[in-house]
């Protein structure tokens, strides 16, 4: 696990930082409201700590969800469009 300082250094060195979920749930198992909350909270926390926009998603569990689960997550993307509402 990286510290916030290490994440900031990596971003400063040009490594792309992608958002993740906030509490690492299985995203394709969540209702849309909780899915949006998970993705927004993780994105907002990173942006606050880094001081820059985060526009990409790093899928939990290392691979994009398949089938309807992936479509479910894509309803709340692109990441740049996520808001608290």
Buried (B, 14 or more C-beta within 10 A) or exposed (E): EEEEEEBBEBBEEEEEBBBBBBEEBEBBEBEEEEBBBBBBBBBBBBBEBBEEEBBEBBBBEEEBBEEEBBEBBEEBEEBEEBEEE
